[in-house]
Amino acid sequence: MNQTRTFLAVAWLMLAYLIWQAWQQDHAIPQAGTGNLISASNSPSASTSTAVPKLAPALPPASPAADATTGADATPAVNPLANPTMFVAAAPPVTLRNDVLLLRIDPRGTSLVGAELLAYGQTADRHSPPVKLLDSDMADLFVVQSGLLSANGHAPNDQSVFHVEGGAADKAIANGSNSAAQSFVWSDPSGVQVRRTYSLKRSSYVIDVHEEIHNGSNSVWTGDEYRQLLRVPPVIKKTASPINPESYSFVGAAWYSPEDKYETRAFTKYDQPLDKTVTGGWMAMVQHYFLAAWIPDPKESTKLSIATDTVNGATVYRIISQGPTLQIPAGGSRTIDSRLYVGPARQDTLPSVAPGLGLTVDYGWFTVFAGPLYWLLSQLHWLLGNWGWSIIALVLLIKLAMFKLSEAQYKSMAKMRAVQPRLEALKERYGDDKQQYQMAMMELYKKEKINPAGGCLPMLVQIPIFFALYRVLMYSVELRHAPWFGWIHSLSDQDPYFVLPALNMIVTIATQRLSPQPGMDPMQKKMMQFMPVAFGAMFAFFPAGLVLYYVVNGSLGLLQQWWLMRKHGAPGVVKR
């Protein structure tokens, strides 16, 4: 192995990674169609029942407790999209907001049909509108629903119209207060009443959901609670860069259980059924940077399932949880508490929301490197307050940690540069006899105590750092649209003026000129001369934060190489 081969290997690895990403982008989930009303439904996982009313929510098969009952006490599973006006609001949605989250709640079923993340713009522009994570428009459909089902019909599902308690007034956290709440009430002539309250605390993306069921009828009320997240695939926005991580990021359902930990199901694999009972877990819909998750009471046992439905030619994907069967005696009451998380996949807050929720930030194969790398970057950011300077500080720390290794590398390179004239003489002597030339070259290396592989290890160490930092920049919402200074307004986007890629190209050329290239034929030399240009063009589309890392790393490496080669060798002389 020599440095030329190592350098080419790194280049081919990077190229292979980009080709793999392009393949992922070409095979991305098909985009949702447009439309306002539902025209058809096809849910193979849902069973039908003549006893079920037409306005029916999405549910998995009934729980074992419900299966054990018969007749009027049985709670059937139903077809979720049987109602053609499912997403047409019964009344204007009411809003509930704090300083970071604005929710729109439809009185029909108290479904969450809108959520704006006020601290996150759609673009890096400071005047950009906020990210809309939840939306009832069919082109961007992503809604959160819940409801109750009872075989006798005395229960509100996600199509039942609730009354807004206190009038349809929008709620926000008042000055001097730390929370705001919005309550909805449903009742029927039998005497069954349901009161559902959504609460928000200041600066939090967690929504507390408190439900009170009062049975004012003359008989035992039996029913099931269900919750579901349903959406179409997100619309992938076109960008100037051919490298768009949103197009190949994971999009789909996720869930967690204490036994099996974190599991996912991409939309492309929804043909595989899910039938799982979980206690102390949660379910979610995950996309690039953001997620929505239902988190039931940790003592509550729920049954998870998935389903798909066809709506105006588009596919709606759902993940559903159904709780255990409830029985409330006449005149009795029951409360149910759960939580929703609707917001960014922040690694500093998700673990405290629910066990395993932090695993939704998935760096894939590079987690073993990317996780510690992000932790170190976050600590540097805590000290410096800027992600760009944190990346520069990270380079300095890595250089310090690898100083001795780099010193051995550049010492070996200095010796190789010093014997370069002797290698050229050997090449002229042996001509086309490459075997004899290689033997003579190795004998010279042995005599002068030169390790030709001495420069490989530091370069190999950089490979996992490259891929890990790329994943951190692309998948950590904390670095999304994070500015550095001057013209760099977003470290997660490409350099708009290609200044950093140009600097990286110059540093690469200078490093190549300073490095010895023993035993290279004319074709190899041409390839090496072309590599800085190829890398420069490739890095032009990489995130500015990654290119910043390589500019600083390469510049410091160039300076270190120049100094150490002067220290350990001189042209034509090998220091012993």
C-alpha positions as CSV (number, residue, x, y, z in Angstrom):
1,M,0.0,0.0,0.0
2,N,1.2,3.5,-0.7
3,Q,-0.3,7.0,-0.3
4,T,-1.4,7.2,-3.9
5,R,-3.4,4.1,-3.7
6,T,-4.9,5.2,-0.4
7,F,-5.8,8.5,-1.8
8,L,-7.5,6.9,-4.8
9,A,-9.3,4.5,-2.5
10,V,-10.7,7.4,-0.5
11,A,-11.9,9.0,-3.7
12,W,-13.6,5.9,-4.9
13,L,-15.3,5.4,-1.5
14,M,-16.7,9.0,-1.6
15,L,-17.8,8.5,-5.2
16,A,-19.5,5.2,-4.3
17,Y,-21.3,6.9,-1.4
18,L,-22.6,9.6,-3.7
19,I,-23.8,7.0,-6.3
20,W,-25.6,5.1,-3.5
21,Q,-27.3,8.4,-2.4
22,A,-28.3,9.1,-6.0
23,W,-29.8,5.6,-6.2
24,Q,-31.7,6.2,-3.0
25,Q,-33.0,9.5,-4.5
26,D,-34.1,7.8,-7.7
27,H,-35.9,5.1,-5.7
28,A,-37.6,7.5,-3.3
29,I,-41.2,7.1,-2.2
30,P,-43.6,8.5,-5.0
31,Q,-45.0,11.8,-4.2
32,A,-48.5,12.3,-3.0
33,G,-51.2,13.5,-5.4
34,T,-53.4,16.5,-4.8
35,G,-57.0,16.9,-4.0
36,N,-59.3,18.0,-1.2
37,L,-61.8,15.1,-0.8
38,I,-61.5,11.4,-0.5
39,S,-62.7,9.4,-3.5
40,A,-61.8,5.9,-2.5
41,S,-60.6,3.8,0.3
42,N,-58.6,0.6,0.4
43,S,-57.4,-0.7,3.7
44,P,-56.7,-4.4,3.7
45,S,-55.8,-4.5,7.4
46,A,-59.2,-3.2,8.5
47,S,-62.2,-5.5,8.8
48,T,-65.7,-4.5,8.1
49,S,-68.9,-4.9,10.2
50,T,-72.5,-4.1,9.4
51,A,-72.9,-2.9,13.0
52,V,-70.4,-0.1,12.4
53,P,-71.7,3.4,11.6
54,K,-70.6,4.9,8.3
55,L,-68.6,7.7,10.0
56,A,-65.8,5.3,11.1
57,P,-62.2,5.9,12.3
58,A,-59.1,3.9,11.6
59,L,-58.5,1.0,13.8
60,P,-56.6,-2.2,13.9
61,P,-58.3,-5.5,14.7
62,A,-60.0,-5.4,18.1
63,S,-57.9,-6.1,21.2
64,P,-58.0,-9.6,22.7
65,A,-60.3,-8.3,25.5
66,A,-62.8,-7.1,22.9
67,D,-62.5,-10.3,20.9
68,A,-63.5,-12.3,24.0
69,T,-66.8,-10.4,24.2
70,T,-69.7,-10.8,21.9
71,G,-72.9,-9.0,20.9
72,A,-73.4,-5.4,22.1
73,D,-70.2,-5.4,24.2
74,A,-67.9,-6.1,21.4
75,T,-65.9,-3.2,19.9
76,P,-65.4,-3.9,16.2
77,A,-62.5,-2.8,13.9
78,V,-63.5,-0.5,11.2
79,N,-62.6,1.1,7.9
80,P,-60.8,4.4,8.5
81,L,-61.6,6.4,5.4
82,A,-65.2,5.4,4.8
83,N,-66.3,9.0,5.1
84,P,-65.8,11.0,1.9
85,T,-65.7,14.3,3.9
86,M,-63.2,13.1,6.4
87,F,-60.8,16.1,6.1
88,V,-63.5,18.7,5.6
89,A,-63.7,20.6,8.9
90,A,-67.0,20.7,10.6
91,A,-66.1,24.2,11.9
92,P,-63.1,26.4,11.6
93,P,-60.2,24.9,13.6
94,V,-59.3,26.6,16.9
95,T,-55.7,27.3,17.7
96,L,-53.5,26.6,20.7
97,R,-50.1,28.0,20.9
98,N,-47.0,28.7,22.9
99,D,-43.8,30.5,21.9
100,V,-42.5,27.6,19.7
101,L,-45.6,25.7,18.5
102,L,-48.9,26.7,16.9
103,L,-51.6,24.0,16.8
104,R,-54.8,23.9,14.8
105,I,-57.4,21.6,16.3
106,D,-60.5,20.6,14.3
107,P,-63.7,20.3,16.5
108,R,-64.5,17.2,14.3
109,G,-62.8,14.5,16.4
110,T,-60.5,17.1,18.0
111,S,-58.0,16.1,15.3
112,L,-54.7,18.0,15.1
113,V,-54.9,19.3,11.5
114,G,-52.2,21.9,11.6
115,A,-48.9,22.5,13.4
116,E,-46.4,25.2,12.7
117,L,-42.9,25.1,14.3
118,L,-42.4,28.8,15.0
119,A,-38.6,28.5,15.7
120,Y,-37.8,26.7,12.4
121,G,-38.1,28.5,9.0
122,Q,-38.7,26.6,5.8
123,T,-35.5,28.1,4.4
124,A,-32.5,29.8,5.9
125,D,-34.0,33.2,5.0
126,R,-34.8,35.1,8.3
127,H,-38.2,36.0,6.9
128,S,-39.1,32.5,5.8
129,P,-42.5,31.2,7.0
130,P,-42.3,28.5,9.7
131,V,-42.2,24.8,9.0
132,K,-45.7,23.2,8.7
133,L,-45.3,19.8,10.1
134,L,-49.1,18.9,10.4
135,D,-51.4,19.9,7.5
136,S,-54.9,18.8,6.4
137,D,-54.4,19.7,2.7
138,M,-54.2,16.5,0.7
139,A,-51.0,17.4,-1.0
140,D,-49.2,17.6,2.4
141,L,-51.6,15.5,4.5
142,F,-50.2,14.8,8.0
143,V,-52.8,14.7,10.8
144,V,-53.1,13.3,14.3
145,Q,-56.3,11.7,15.4
146,S,-57.8,9.8,18.4
147,G,-61.3,8.6,19.4
148,L,-63.4,6.1,21.2
149,L,-65.4,3.2,19.9
150,S,-68.3,1.4,21.5
151,A,-70.4,-1.3,19.9
152,N,-73.6,0.5,21.1
153,G,-72.5,3.7,19.3
154,H,-72.3,5.8,22.5
155,A,-68.7,7.0,21.8
156,P,-67.1,9.8,19.8
157,N,-64.7,8.7,17.1
158,D,-62.5,11.0,15.0
159,Q,-65.5,12.0,12.9
160,S,-67.7,13.1,15.9
161,V,-68.2,16.8,16.3
162,F,-67.1,18.2,19.7
163,H,-68.2,21.4,21.3
164,V,-65.4,23.9,22.1
165,E,-65.6,24.5,25.8
166,G,-65.8,28.2,26.5
167,G,-66.5,29.1,22.9
168,A,-64.3,28.8,19.8
169,A,-61.6,31.2,21.1
170,D,-58.0,30.7,20.2
171,K,-55.7,30.1,23.2
172,A,-52.2,31.2,23.8
173,I,-49.9,31.3,26.9
174,A,-50.6,34.6,28.6
175,N,-47.9,36.8,30.2
176,G,-47.0,35.5,33.6
177,S,-48.4,32.0,32.8
178,N,-46.4,28.9,31.8
179,S,-49.2,26.9,30.1
180,A,-52.4,27.2,28.0
181,A,-55.1,24.6,27.4
182,Q,-58.0,24.1,25.0
183,S,-60.9,21.8,26.0
184,F,-63.6,20.0,23.9
185,V,-66.8,18.3,25.0
186,W,-68.9,15.6,23.4
187,S,-72.1,14.2,24.8
188,D,-75.0,12.1,23.6
189,P,-78.6,11.6,24.8
190,S,-77.7,8.3,26.6
191,G,-75.8,10.4,29.1
192,V,-72.2,9.5,28.0
193,Q,-70.0,12.5,28.0
194,V,-66.3,12.9,26.9
195,R,-64.2,15.9,27.7
196,R,-60.8,16.1,26.0
197,T,-58.2,18.7,26.9
198,Y,-55.0,19.7,25.1
199,S,-52.3,21.5,27.1
200,L,-49.1,23.2,26.1
201,K,-46.3,24.5,28.3
202,R,-44.0,27.3,27.5
203,S,-41.1,26.5,25.1
204,S,-42.2,22.9,24.8
205,Y,-43.2,20.7,21.9
206,V,-45.0,18.2,24.2
207,I,-48.8,18.3,24.2
208,D,-50.5,16.8,27.2
209,V,-53.8,15.2,26.4
210,H,-56.3,14.6,29.2
211,E,-59.5,12.7,28.6
212,E,-62.4,12.3,31.0
213,I,-65.2,9.8,30.2
214,H,-68.3,10.1,32.3
215,N,-71.0,7.4,31.9
216,G,-74.3,9.0,32.8
217,S,-76.3,6.1,31.2
218,N,-78.1,3.4,33.1
219,S,-75.8,0.6,32.1
220,V,-72.1,-0.3,31.9
221,W,-70.3,1.5,29.1
222,T,-67.7,-0.6,27.2
223,G,-65.4,0.7,24.6
224,D,-61.9,1.1,23.2
225,E,-59.7,4.1,22.8
226,Y,-57.5,4.4,19.7
227,R,-55.0,6.9,18.4
228,Q,-53.5,7.2,14.9
229,L,-51.0,9.2,12.9
230,L,-51.8,9.4,9.1
231,R,-50.0,11.1,6.3
232,V,-48.9,11.1,2.7
233,P,-45.2,11.1,1.9
234,P,-43.7,14.6,2.2
235,V,-43.2,16.6,-0.9
236,I,-39.5,16.8,-1.7
237,K,-38.6,20.3,-2.6
238,K,-36.3,20.9,-5.5
239,T,-32.9,22.3,-4.7
240,A,-30.0,23.7,-6.7
241,S,-27.7,20.9,-5.3
242,P,-27.9,17.4,-6.7
243,I,-27.3,16.2,-3.2
244,N,-30.6,16.6,-1.4
245,P,-30.7,14.6,1.9
246,E,-34.4,15.0,2.2
247,S,-34.9,12.8,-0.8
248,Y,-33.1,9.8,0.7
249,S,-33.8,10.3,4.5
250,F,-35.9,7.8,6.3
251,V,-39.7,8.6,6.1
252,G,-42.1,6.2,7.7
253,A,-43.5,4.8,10.9
254,A,-41.5,4.1,14.0
255,W,-42.3,2.6,17.4
256,Y,-40.6,1.6,20.6
257,S,-41.0,-1.1,23.1
258,P,-38.9,-1.9,26.2
259,E,-38.4,-5.5,24.8
260,D,-37.5,-4.9,21.2
261,K,-36.4,-1.3,21.5
262,Y,-36.6,1.0,18.4
263,E,-38.2,-0.3,15.2
264,T,-39.1,1.3,12.0
265,R,-41.2,0.6,8.9
266,A,-40.5,2.6,5.7
267,F,-43.5,3.5,3.6
268,T,-42.0,1.3,0.9
269,K,-42.4,-1.7,3.2
270,Y,-46.0,-1.1,4.4
271,D,-47.0,-4.3,2.7
272,Q,-45.5,-6.2,5.7
273,P,-48.2,-6.3,8.4
274,L,-47.6,-5.1,12.0
275,D,-49.4,-6.7,14.9
276,K,-47.6,-5.9,18.2
277,T,-48.7,-5.3,21.7
278,V,-46.6,-2.8,23.6
279,T,-46.5,-1.5,27.2
280,G,-44.4,1.5,28.0
281,G,-43.7,2.4,24.4
282,W,-44.8,4.9,21.8
283,M,-45.5,5.2,18.0
284,A,-44.4,7.9,15.6
285,M,-44.2,9.2,12.1
286,V,-40.7,10.3,11.3
287,Q,-39.3,12.4,8.5
288,H,-36.1,14.4,7.8
289,Y,-35.4,16.6,10.9
290,F,-39.0,16.3,12.4
291,L,-41.5,13.9,13.9
292,A,-44.9,13.5,15.5
293,A,-45.3,10.8,18.2
294,W,-48.1,9.5,20.4
295,I,-46.9,8.6,23.8
296,P,-49.5,6.7,25.9
297,D,-49.4,6.2,29.7
298,P,-46.4,3.9,30.4
299,K,-48.7,1.5,32.2
300,E,-51.1,1.3,29.3
301,S,-51.0,-1.7,27.0
302,T,-51.7,-0.8,23.4
303,K,-51.8,-2.9,20.2
304,L,-50.0,-1.4,17.2
305,S,-50.8,-1.9,13.5
306,I,-50.3,-0.2,10.2
307,A,-52.5,0.3,7.2
308,T,-52.7,2.2,3.8
309,D,-55.6,3.9,2.0
310,T,-56.0,5.2,-1.5
311,V,-57.2,8.8,-1.6
312,N,-57.6,10.5,-5.0
313,G,-54.9,8.3,-6.4
314,A,-52.5,9.0,-3.5
315,T,-51.6,6.6,-0.8
316,V,-52.2,7.6,2.9
317,Y,-50.1,5.7,5.4
318,R,-51.2,5.2,8.9
319,I,-49.9,3.8,12.2
320,I,-52.5,3.0,14.8
321,S,-52.6,2.1,18.4
322,Q,-55.6,0.7,20.2
323,G,-55.8,0.6,24.0
324,P,-57.3,-2.1,26.2
325,T,-61.1,-2.3,26.5
326,L,-62.6,0.1,29.0
327,Q,-65.5,-0.7,31.2
328,I,-67.2,2.2,33.2
329,P,-70.1,1.4,35.4
330,A,-73.3,3.5,35.3
331,G,-72.7,6.8,36.9
332,G,-68.9,6.2,36.9
333,S,-66.0,8.1,35.3
334,R,-62.6,7.3,33.9
335,T,-59.6,9.5,33.0
336,I,-57.0,8.7,30.3
337,D,-53.8,10.6,30.0
338,S,-51.4,10.6,27.1
339,R,-48.9,12.9,25.4
340,L,-48.0,14.0,21.9
341,Y,-44.7,15.2,20.7
342,V,-44.9,17.4,17.5
343,G,-41.6,19.1,16.7
344,P,-38.0,18.8,15.8
345,A,-35.8,15.7,16.4
346,R,-33.6,17.5,19.0
347,Q,-31.1,15.2,20.6
348,D,-30.9,17.2,23.8
349,T,-34.6,16.9,24.6
350,L,-36.1,13.8,23.0
351,P,-34.5,11.3,25.5
352,S,-36.2,13.2,28.4
353,V,-39.6,13.1,26.6
354,A,-39.9,9.3,26.4
355,P,-37.5,6.3,26.6
356,G,-36.0,5.6,23.2
357,L,-37.4,8.7,21.5
358,G,-33.9,10.0,20.9
359,L,-33.3,7.0,18.6
360,T,-35.5,8.7,16.0
361,V,-32.3,10.6,15.1
362,D,-30.8,7.7,13.2
363,Y,-27.3,8.1,11.6
364,G,-27.6,4.7,10.1
365,W,-24.4,2.7,9.7
366,F,-22.3,5.6,11.0
367,T,-24.0,6.0,14.3
368,V,-21.0,4.5,16.2
369,F,-18.9,7.5,14.9
370,A,-21.6,10.1,14.3
371,G,-23.1,9.9,17.8
372,P,-19.8,10.7,19.7
373,L,-18.9,13.3,17.0
374,Y,-22.2,15.1,17.5
375,W,-21.8,15.0,21.3
376,L,-18.3,16.5,21.0
377,L,-19.6,19.2,18.6
378,S,-22.5,20.0,20.9
379,Q,-20.1,20.5,23.8
380,L,-18.0,22.8,21.7
381,H,-21.1,24.7,20.6
382,W,-22.0,25.1,24.3
383,L,-18.7,26.8,24.8
384,L,-18.4,28.8,21.6
385,G,-22.1,29.5,20.7
386,N,-21.6,28.9,16.9
387,W,-21.6,25.7,15.0
388,G,-19.1,26.9,12.4
389,W,-16.5,27.7,15.0
390,S,-17.3,24.5,16.8
391,I,-16.4,22.6,13.6
392,I,-13.1,24.5,13.4
393,A,-12.4,23.6,17.1
394,L,-13.2,20.0,16.4
395,V,-10.5,20.0,13.7
396,L,-8.0,21.4,16.1
397,L,-8.8,18.7,18.7
398,I,-8.5,15.9,16.1
399,K,-5.2,17.3,14.9
400,L,-3.9,17.5,18.5
401,A,-5.0,13.9,19.2
402,M,-3.3,12.7,16.0
403,F,-0.2,14.9,16.1
404,K,2.2,12.0,16.9
405,L,0.7,9.8,14.2
406,S,0.9,12.7,11.7
407,E,4.5,13.4,12.7
408,A,5.4,9.8,11.8
409,Q,3.5,10.2,8.6
410,Y,5.3,13.3,7.5
411,K,8.6,12.1,8.7
412,S,8.2,9.1,6.4
413,M,7.1,11.4,3.6
414,A,10.2,13.6,4.1
415,K,12.4,10.6,3.7
416,M,10.5,9.5,0.6
417,R,10.9,13.0,-0.9
418,A,14.6,12.9,-0.1
419,V,15.2,9.6,-1.9
420,Q,13.1,10.7,-4.9
421,P,16.1,11.2,-7.2
422,R,17.4,7.8,-6.4
423,L,14.0,6.2,-7.1
424,E,14.0,8.0,-10.5
425,A,17.5,6.6,-11.2
426,L,16.2,3.1,-10.3
427,K,13.3,3.5,-12.7
428,E,15.6,4.5,-15.5
429,R,17.9,1.6,-14.8
430,Y,15.2,-1.1,-14.8
431,G,13.0,0.4,-17.5
432,D,9.9,-1.7,-18.2
433,D,11.0,-4.5,-15.7
434,K,8.5,-3.5,-13.0
435,Q,9.2,-6.5,-10.8
436,Q,12.9,-5.7,-10.5
437,Y,12.1,-2.0,-10.0
438,Q,9.7,-2.9,-7.2
439,M,12.3,-5.1,-5.5
440,A,15.0,-2.5,-5.8
441,M,12.6,0.2,-4.4
442,M,11.7,-1.9,-1.4
443,E,15.3,-2.7,-0.8
444,L,16.0,1.1,-0.8
445,Y,13.1,1.7,1.6
446,K,14.5,-1.0,3.9
447,K,18.0,0.4,3.8
448,E,16.9,4.0,4.6
449,K,14.3,2.8,7.1
450,I,11.3,4.2,5.3
451,N,7.8,2.8,5.8
452,P,5.9,3.3,2.5
453,A,2.6,2.7,4.4
454,G,3.4,5.2,7.1
455,G,1.2,7.8,5.5
456,C,-1.8,5.6,5.1
457,L,-3.2,5.3,8.7
458,P,-3.9,9.1,9.3
459,M,-5.7,9.2,5.9
460,L,-7.7,6.1,6.7
461,V,-8.8,7.6,10.1
462,Q,-10.3,10.5,8.2
463,I,-12.7,8.3,6.2
464,P,-15.1,7.5,9.1
465,I,-14.9,11.1,10.3
466,F,-15.8,12.3,6.8
467,F,-18.9,10.1,6.6
468,A,-19.9,10.7,10.2
469,L,-19.6,14.4,10.0
470,Y,-21.6,14.4,6.7
471,R,-24.4,12.5,8.5
472,V,-24.3,14.8,11.5
473,L,-24.6,17.9,9.2
474,M,-27.4,16.3,7.2
475,Y,-29.5,14.7,9.9
476,S,-29.0,16.9,13.0
477,V,-31.8,19.5,13.2
478,E,-29.6,21.5,15.5
479,L,-27.3,22.3,12.6
480,R,-30.1,22.9,10.1
481,H,-29.7,26.4,8.7
482,A,-27.1,27.2,11.3
483,P,-25.0,30.2,10.2
484,W,-21.2,30.6,10.5
485,F,-20.3,34.1,9.5
486,G,-20.2,36.3,6.4
487,W,-21.7,34.6,3.4
488,I,-22.3,31.3,5.1
489,H,-25.9,31.5,6.3
490,S,-26.4,27.7,6.5
491,L,-23.8,25.1,7.3
492,S,-26.2,22.4,6.2
493,D,-26.5,23.8,2.7
494,Q,-23.8,24.3,0.0
495,D,-21.6,27.3,-0.1
496,P,-23.6,29.8,-2.3
497,Y,-20.5,31.4,-3.8
498,F,-18.3,28.2,-3.9
499,V,-15.6,30.0,-1.9
500,L,-14.9,27.1,0.5
501,P,-14.8,24.5,-2.3
502,A,-12.3,26.7,-4.2
503,L,-10.1,27.0,-1.1
504,N,-10.3,23.3,-0.6
505,M,-9.1,22.7,-4.2
506,I,-6.1,25.1,-3.7
507,V,-5.2,23.4,-0.4
508,T,-5.4,19.9,-2.1
509,I,-3.2,21.0,-5.0
510,A,-0.6,22.5,-2.6
511,T,-0.6,19.3,-0.5
512,Q,-0.2,17.2,-3.6
513,R,2.8,19.3,-4.8
514,L,4.5,18.9,-1.4
515,S,3.9,15.2,-1.2
516,P,6.3,12.7,-2.7
517,Q,5.0,10.5,-5.5
518,P,7.5,7.7,-5.9
519,G,7.2,5.1,-8.6
520,M,4.3,6.7,-10.4
521,D,3.9,6.2,-14.1
522,P,2.7,9.1,-16.4
523,M,-0.9,7.8,-16.3
524,Q,-1.0,7.8,-12.5
525,K,0.5,11.2,-12.3
526,K,-2.2,12.6,-14.6
527,M,-4.8,11.0,-12.5
528,M,-3.4,12.5,-9.3
529,Q,-3.2,15.9,-11.0
530,F,-6.9,15.6,-12.0
531,M,-8.0,14.5,-8.5
532,P,-8.0,18.0,-6.9
533,V,-10.3,19.3,-9.7
534,A,-12.6,16.3,-9.4
535,F,-12.7,16.7,-5.6
536,G,-13.3,20.5,-6.0
537,A,-16.3,19.9,-8.2
538,M,-17.7,17.2,-5.9
539,F,-17.2,19.4,-2.8
540,A,-19.0,22.2,-4.4
541,F,-22.3,20.5,-3.7
542,F,-21.5,19.3,-0.2
543,P,-22.7,21.1,2.9
544,A,-20.7,24.2,3.7
545,G,-20.0,22.8,7.2
546,L,-18.3,19.7,5.8
547,V,-16.3,21.7,3.3
548,L,-15.3,24.0,6.1
549,Y,-14.0,21.0,8.1
550,Y,-11.9,19.9,5.1
551,V,-10.5,23.4,4.4
552,V,-9.4,23.8,8.0
553,N,-8.2,20.2,8.3
554,G,-6.3,20.4,5.0
555,S,-4.8,23.8,5.7
556,L,-3.5,22.7,9.1
557,G,-2.3,19.5,7.6
558,L,-0.4,21.4,4.9
559,L,1.2,23.7,7.4
560,Q,2.1,20.7,9.7
561,Q,3.5,18.8,6.7
562,W,5.6,21.7,5.5
563,W,7.1,22.2,9.0
564,L,7.7,18.6,9.8
565,M,9.2,17.8,6.4
566,R,11.6,20.7,6.8
567,K,12.4,19.4,10.3
568,H,13.0,15.8,9.2
569,G,14.4,16.0,5.8
570,A,15.9,18.2,3.1
571,P,16.0,17.8,-0.7
572,G,18.4,15.0,-1.7
573,V,19.4,14.3,2.0
574,V,18.0,11.7,4.4
575,K,18.5,12.7,8.0
576,R,19.6,9.8,10.1
